[in-house]
Amino acid sequence: MKKLSFILATLLSITAFSAHADVDTAKKLADKYAVIAKNINPASTGLSDEDGKNFFNRELTIKGKQVACASCHTANPADNGKHIVTGKPIRPLAPSANDKRFTSVDTVEKNFTKHCNDIIGRDCTAQEKGNFIAYLLTVK
């Protein structure tokens, strides 16, 4: 019984460490975007999770249809989503609910480029990216 308890405690510790490590990665990435945004616009006052939430929920008309990040990812980024065209399931965006979300900076950049171009018709700014991640970090 003690051996089983030890194994379970070890597994829970590893899982907690993984989730915590990815939250740390997300924070570091958000900080990087904040520095870039400040270099581009010295008047920048830092990241805003409220602006990130507004960005996430902002609806735009694409090909006659109202879409937002939340269209596929749901209004709560801690929930599983579903692609509005293909129906493909999407794991949660919030690192608190998906410890794999911020494991690769290259993947984060690739997804920002693809999805920003799909939804807003251009790449997102460093400020928008930082605000977006700052918002995701508040979601439990």
Sequence and secondary structure as in RCSB ss.txt:
>XXXX:A:sequence
MKKLSFILATLLSITAFSAHADVDTAKKLADKYAVIAKNINPASTGLSDEDGKNFFNRELTIKGKQVACASCHTA
NPADNGKHIVTGKPIRPLAPSANDKRFTSVDTVEKNFTKHCNDIIGRDCTAQEKGNFIAYLLTVK
>XXXX:A:secstr
 HHHHHHHHHHHHHHHHHHHHHHHHHHHHHHHHHHHHHHH TT     HHHHHHHHH  EEETTEEE HHHHH S
STTS EE TTT  EE  SSTTT TTTTS HHHHHHHHHHHHHHHHSS   HHHHHHHHHHHHH  
